[in-house]
Amino acid sequence: MLRSPVSARLFAAVCLTAAMSACGGSAPTDAGTTPPPAKLTINPCSVTDTLRLDVAQTARVDCGNGGTTVTLAGNGASYLVVPEFATGQGANSLVPYSLATIDAALAALADVAPSASLARPGDGGTGTLPPIHPNYRQMAFDAGLRAEGARMAAAGSFQGAALAARSVAPLAATAPATGSIRSFHVRSTFSTTNPAWKTVSARLRYAGPNVLLYVDTLAPANGFSDAQVQQFGAYFDGTLYPIDTAAFGQPSDVDQNGHIIMLMSPVVNADTPKSDCKNGYVLGFFDPVDFDGPSDPNSNQGELFYSIVPDPDSTVSCGHTVSDVSFSAPATFLHELQHLISFSQHVIVHGGQGQPGWLDEGMSIIAEELGSRYYEDRCPGTACRTNASQLFPDSSQGFISGFLYDSYQFALRPDTASLTLHTDADNGFSWRGGDWALLRWLGDHYGNAVYKALEDNVSTGVPGIEAATGQTFPSLFADFGLSLYTDSLPGLPRATAPAADRFVSRNLSQLWARLYATSGPSVDFPLLAPLQLTPITNDTTSNRMSPGTAAYYRLDTPQNAATVTLLFSAPGAHALSTALKPQLAIFRLPPGQ
């Protein structure tokens, strides 16, 4: 969180108590004195009476009505207070706000026994494994392709494909003969000003009910054997494709072949310069241009996923053994197939615009996680693990890095990583982790069917979430925001918090603690519990927060104060903009927390 210097905080405190008067460089009325401060006016948010919560009870206080204050029952009660800007509108920039107590009684904080530590305990230790580093180049390549697809959709480039997809009855699909050769156009570089494609010839090496696997005839030596490519194709066709389609629905079928085409080509390898492999490499992608019509010379006019080929001798670019590709390609396929399904449903089938980048990326990380879940369900307890202490089976390892790393990074900075305003063009991992956590929470409470509802819907972004759940986004965001902390209260059963304020399928505190134990302490993983609380004091806590984010605070009330009033406002005690959807999610902490 971003903290103001002490001098700025003291100045803000003076401004707070003088909210109804100017706060500038006015001269004193006589030597050594200043005008007495004006009394701050109580201006209730949506809760006008004293908010009285039982232990482990929650409330959402809407401050979008022009209100700035909420009064809580005191007498030693402690609260988790989560200010939020629950919106998907506006600029992705930091907005200043103040969260402070205004009761004079709270000045007697000597009556309050200070918490031993605001850091949450866990099962951490000294790290033994290297941290996982995300793939910058893959992210940048994806960002360019999604942005190009959005521009083309806005320009109406896919109207012909959309019309055909909605008006032509599906044909009985007959796969081409295995061993047959077909030419494809493969993007050889991404550039907004000068993109390029290469024409390649590829042989059909595997044909299943769902996937046609083609391999470039110029693939480097020492790649897949015939037996390996059959096993590889069957895995994508019979396991991975059904995982995505069960969760997100079917892709379109503009080429009427009843299949997804998977093309493995060294042109994809070459999208990463050999001299720059240290920054990651492009593993695979789907190209929206393939939905363009016959007039586009680079369109393959169908649903395609492009992948690297094994290149153990680094003849094209970065070295990739058969084992490397077998490990990394499955998660990439699940991730990119979700992008393809989302784009084809929203743009081609429904004739609308694609999902905004933040939601599309979060859904694709969910797709990766579902790959892990497939193996977790088959290997419960300590089964299928090299080490019995592993949280995940060995077969999950290629799928878990995204949501583990990214969600930890989000928990370190929940007030600056907007969940609703980032796009694929924004590098960074924290917002991706936050969007995975949001979508995981939605899946836990509305079932995996919510993901299909988000795809099969002309609405996108926040309106799409509201349509899929039947709930307002601010109410969802309040429960989700609390869940990140209240899901696992140290030393208490998970059922302590209300069901809406917990996850079901994941214990994030456990995941983060284990990640710290295996990969920290380090720059990437500095804390055992990355989601930390800031104490609310009787001077202004002046901070900044991005729209679509939340911040985390603790309020300990004095034993001798019947009530405590909080101010949640813009600087100068002015009301926050209604467009920000400002609100406070509040949870009364059990004793000892």
N, C-alpha and C positions, 0 to 999 in steps of 0.2 A: 504494500500500500504506500501511497505517496504522502509523506508527512510534511507539514509546513514547518519552517524554523520556529523556535520558541518565541522570538520577537513577534512574528506574524500571528502566532496563536494568541499571544497576550493582546495584541491589537484587535484581533477578531473578537476576543472576549469582551473588550470594551464596546465594540460595535454591537455585540449581541445584546448587552444590557441597555444600550441606547438605540434600540431598533427603530424607534419612532422618530429619531432625530438624525441630523446629518452626522457622519463620522468622518471628519477630515482634520484639517489643521487649524481649527478655530482657536483663537487666543483666549486665555483664561480671563474671567471677569475681573479679578484682581490678583495681586501678586500671590502666587503659590496655590491658587484655587482654580477649579474648573466647574462648569455648570453641573448640577447633579444629573445623573443619567435618568432618562425616562424609564418608566416601568414597562416591561415587556408584556404585551397583551396575549392572553391565552387564546389560541386560534385552533380549535380542535379539527383534526382530520375526521375520517368517517366514524370513529368511535368518540362520542361526545362525553360520555360518563367515564368514571374510573374503570379501566380494564382490569378485571379480576380473573386471573387464570389459576386453575388448580395445577399442582405439580404435573409436569409432562403434558400440559395442554397447550395448544397453539392458537394463534389468531392472526388474521391479515388485516392490517390497518391501511386503508386507501387514503393517500394524501394528494390525490389528483383533483380534489374538490376545492383547492385553494387553501386548505388547512395546513398547519405547520406543527401542531402539537398533539401529543397523546399522553394521557395520565395513567400510570400503572400503580397497582397496589404495591405498597412497600413492606415495612415491618420485616426487613431482612431477606425478602425474596430476591432471587437471582434469575436473570433472564438472558437468553440468547436473542440478540436483536440484529436482524438482517435487513438493512436498507437496500432497496432494489429499484432499478429503472426498468420496468417490465414492458419494454416496447421493442418493436422491430422497425421503427421509423426514425428518421433523422440522420444526422451526421455521426460517423463513428469517431467521436472526439471526446476527450475528458470533460466532464461537467463538474464544476465546483459545488459542493454541498457542505452543510454543517449538521452534525449529530451531537447533541449535548444535553446535559441535564440543566434545568433552569430553576429548580427548587432550592431555596436557600438552605433547607435542611440537609441537602446532600453535601454541603460544605463541611459537615461534621462527619466526614468519612473515616475519622479515627475510630468510630464505633463499628466499622465494618472490618472483619478479619480478612486481610488480603488473601487471595487465592495463592496457594503455594506456587503454582505455575500455570500460565495460560497454554503451555505446550501440552498436547495430549500424549499419554503414554502409548506404548505399543510393544511389539516383540522384536525390535530392531537390534542391530549389532554392527560390527565392522563389516564393510562390504567385501565380498570375495569375487564378484563377477564384474566385468566391464559394463558400463552403461550402454544402453542401446541408442544409437545415433540415427535420427530420421533421415530420410532420403530427400535432400533438397532438390536435386535435379528432377526426380519424378514429380514432386509437387509443382515445380515451375512449369514442367511440360503439360501436366494436367490442367494447370490454371490457364495456360494459353488456349488449350483446346476447348475448355468450357466457355471461356470468354468468346471465342470465335463462334461456337454453337449458339450462344445467346444473341450475338449480333445477327447471325443468319436467320434465327427464328424471328427476331424483331423485324427484320427486313422482308419476311414472308417467303424465304427461300425454300421452305419445306412444305409449302401448301400442296404441291402436287403429290408428294409422298403421303401427306396426311390424308388427302382425298382418296387416294388409292387404297390406303390401309383401312379406311372406314367403309369403302364401297365394294371392294372386291372380296368375294367369298374365298376362304382358305382352300387351297388345293391339296389334294393328297400328295404329300411330299415323297419324292423318290430321290434318294441320295445318289450322287454320281458314283461311278465305279471307282473303287479303291485303286490307286495307282494312276488315275487320270491327272492330267496337268491343266492348270488354269492360270491365267495371268491376273495380277492384282496391282493396284496403285498403292504404294506405301509411303506415308509421309517421311521424308528423309531429314527434314529440319522444321522446327517451328519458328516462324517469324511473322509478326503482324504486318510487316511490309513486303516480305519476299519469301513466303512459304514455298516449299519444294516437295515434290514426290518423285519416287522412282518406280518404274514398272518392273515387276519381278515375275518369274514363273515359279509356281509351287505345285508340289505333288500331294495329292490326297493320301495321307498315310493312315488315317483312322476315320471311319464313318459309323457313328452311333445314332441312337434315336434323337439325340438333342444337339450334338456337337459334331461338326466336320473339322477335322484337324489337318491342315495343310502345312507342309514344311518346304521352305524355299529350296529350290534345286541347287542353289549356290551356298547352302549352309556349310560352315567349316567342318573339317574332318573331326573324327573322334567325338561325335555327338551321340544322339540316341541310336541304339540298336533297334532292329525291327521289333524285338520283344519288348524293349523299354518303351518305345513310342506307342505300342498297343496298350500297355499298362497305363501309361501317362494319359492317353486319350480316354480310356475307359474310366479313369478316376475323375477327369473333368466332366465327362458325359453323365456318369451314373451317380456321382456323389456331390460334386461342387455345384453343377448347374441346378439340380433339384433343391439344394440349400437356398440359393438365391431366389429361385422362382416360387418356392413355397412361402418365403417371407415377403417378397416384394411384388409378385405377380409375373406374368409372362411379358417378354419384350414384344415389340411389334414384329411384323414379318413382311416387310416391304418387298423383299425379293421372292416371297411365296415359296420358300424352300423348306420351311418347317424346321430350320436349324439355326444355331449360332455358328458362325465360321470363326475358327481360331487359326490365325496365320502366324507361324513362327518364321521370322526372317532376320538375317544379319543386318538388314537395313535398320531395324529397331536397335540392334546393338550399336550401330554406328551413329545413332542419334546422340550418343554420349562420346565426346572426344576422348581418345585414349589418354591424353595428357591431363584429364580432369576427373579421373575416376574417384579421387579422394572426396569429391563433393557428392558422391552418389551417382546413380545411373538410372536411365529409363528402363524399367522392367517390362512395361506393357501399357496399353492404352486402348480406348475406343475413340474413333474419329467421327465427329458429327457430320463431316462432309460426306460420309458414306450414305447419308439420308437424302442428299441432294439428287436432283434428277439427271437424266441422260445428257443434258446439255453441259454438265460439269465434267470435264475430262478426267478429274481426279477422284470422282465418286465411284465406289464399288457397288453402290445401290443395294445395300443389304446391311445386316447386323453382323459386325465383325469385331473381334478382339485381337489385337496385335501383341505379340510377345517376342522377347529375345530368344535366340537359340543358344544351345551350349557352344562355348568357344574356349575350351580349356587352354589352348595355346595362344590366346590373345591375338589372333590374326586380324580381327576387325577392330576391337576396342578392349574394354576391360575383360579380364579373364573370367569365364563362367564355366564351371564343370557341370556335368550332367546332374551331380548331386546338388550343386548350388541352384540350378534352375528348378529342380524338383522340389526344393525347399521353399523358394521364394515365389515361384509362379502361381501356386494355388491361391494365396492370399491376394495377390494382385488381380487374379481373375475374378474372385468374388467382389473385390472393391470396384473394379472397372465394369463388371457386368451390372452391378447396381446402378452405376452412372448411366449405362446404356439403357437399362429398363426404365429408369426415371425419365431420361430424355425422350425415349420413344413413347412412353405413356403420356407425358404432359404435352409434348410438342407434336408428335406424329398422330397418336390416337385421339387425343382431346383437342388438338389444334390450338394449344395455348403457348405459354412461355415456360421455360425450364425452371426447376427449383433454384432459388438463390443458392449461392455457393456454400454458405454456412450449413444449410440443411442438407444439401446434396452430399457434402463431405461427411457430415455426421452419420448419414444413412450408410455411406460406404464403409465407414469404420464399424458400424453395427454389422455389416455383411462380413467383414473379417472376423469379428467376434463370434458370429454364428458358426464360422468354420471351427473355431476353438470349441464352442459349445458342443458341436457334433461329436468331438472326441472326448470331451469331459463327460458327456452322458454315457459313453461306452467304456469309460475307464474311471469309475468312481473310487473314492477312498485313495488308496496308495497304488492302485493298479496302473500299469503302463508307465511307470516312472523310474528313471535311473536312480533317483534318490527319493526315499520315502517321504522326505520333508517338502518335496515340490508341491506347490499349489496346483500346478497344471501338468497333465501327462506329457510325455515326450512328443506325442503326435500333435499337441496344441502349439508347440513352440513357434512354428512359422506364422501363426495367426495373431498372437497376443501382443506383439510389440507396440502396435499402434495405440490401442486403448490404455495400456499400462503407462507408457511414457507420457502420452499426451494428457491424460487425465491428471497425472501428478503435476505436470507443468501448469495446468489450469488451476489446481488447488493452491498453488503458490501465488497466483495473481488473479483471483476471481473478480476483482473490481475493475480490471483493465482489459480483460479478454472478452470482448463482446460476443455473445452467443447468437446474436440476431442481425449483426451488421457487417460481419466479415464476409469476404468473397474468396474464391479460389485464387484471386490475384494477390492476396495477402499471405506472405510466408508466415511461418510461426506455427506452433503446435498447441499452445495453451487453449486457444479458442476451439480447435478441433477436438481436444480432449473434453472441453466443456460441452460441446454439442453431442459427443458420444454419450456423456453422462446424462444429459437431458433426454436423449432418445432411449437410452437404456431404462431410465426412470419411467418414461412413457410406456415402453414395452412391458415393464414390470406391472404397471397398474391398469393398462388397457389391453394387455395381451399382444402377442406378435401381430395380430390382425391389424393393429394400428399402423404398421409399416406399409401394408398393402393399401390401406385407406389413404395414406399420404401419397402413394404413387398414382392410384387410380382416381385422380381428382384434378379438376382443372385449377383449383385453388392451390397456391404455393405459399411457402414461408409461414409466417404467423397465422394468417387466415386459414391456411391448409391444416395446421395443427388444431385450430379451433374447430374446423369442420370435421376432422377425423375423431376428435374426442368429445365434442359437444360441450366443451368447457371454455371459459374465457382464458386467454393466455395469462393475464396477471394472476388469476387464482392458481393455475398450474405452476407458474413460475415461483409463487410463494412456497408451495409445498415442496417443489423440487429444490429450491434454495435451502430450505431447512433440512431436507433429507441428507444433504452433503455432510452435515455435522451431526444431526440427531439419529442417523441410521445406526450408529454404533457408539453408544455412550459408555465410556470406560467403566468396567466393573458391573454393568447393568445388563439385563436381558435386552436383546434387540427390540422386543415387543414393548419396551418402556414407552417409546414414542408412538404417537398415533400411526396407524397403518399408512396413511397418505404421506407421512413424513419419514418413510423408510424405503430403501431399495428391497428387492426380493431376491433377485438372482445373483447379485454381487454384493460383497462387503468391501466398500471402497477403502475404508480405514485399514482393513487387513491387507488389501492389495498394495496400498501405498507403503505400509510398514514393511512388508516383505520386499518391495522394490528397494527401499532404503537399506534393508538388511543385506541385500545381495549386490547393490550397486552404489551405495553411499558409505560414508558421507563424501559428497563430491559437488562440483559446481551444478550439475544437473539435479542431484538429489541431496540437498543440504540439510533437510529436516526429516525427523522420524514421522512427524505429522505435518504435512505441508499446509493444511487449512488451519490457520491460527486466528485467535480472537484478540481484538484490541479492546482494552477497558474504556468504558465511557466515564468521563470525569465531569466536574462541574464547570469547566471552562469549555469553550467550543473545540470540538474535534473537527478541524477543517481539512477536508479531503477532496479528492476528485474521483469520479466514477464514470465509466462509459455507459451509454445506453445499452440495455441488454445484459447488464451485469448485476452483481450483488456484492456487498461487503459484509464482514462478520465482526460483531462486537459483543461484549459481555457487560451487563449492568448488574452491579451488586448494590442493593438498596440498604440504607441504614436501618438498624433495629428501631430507632426512635423516630422514624418518618413513616406516617401512615400512607402517604402517596409520594410518588416521584413523577415529575412531568418531563418528557423528552421533547426537544425541538428538532425536527427534521425539516430543513429549509435550504433555500439558496443563501448565499452570503448576505449579511445584513438582516437576517430573519425574514426575508421575503419568501413567498410561496414559490415552490418549484414549478416549472412549466408543466401544465397538464399533459402535454404531448409526451413527456418522459414516462408517464404512468408511474409516478413515484409512489412507493408503498413500503410498509414495514412488515416483515414477517417475524413474529415473536413467539418464542417457546420458553415456558417457565422451566428452568433447570431444576432437576431433583437435588436435594441436599447432597453436598459433597462433590458436586460436579464443578 
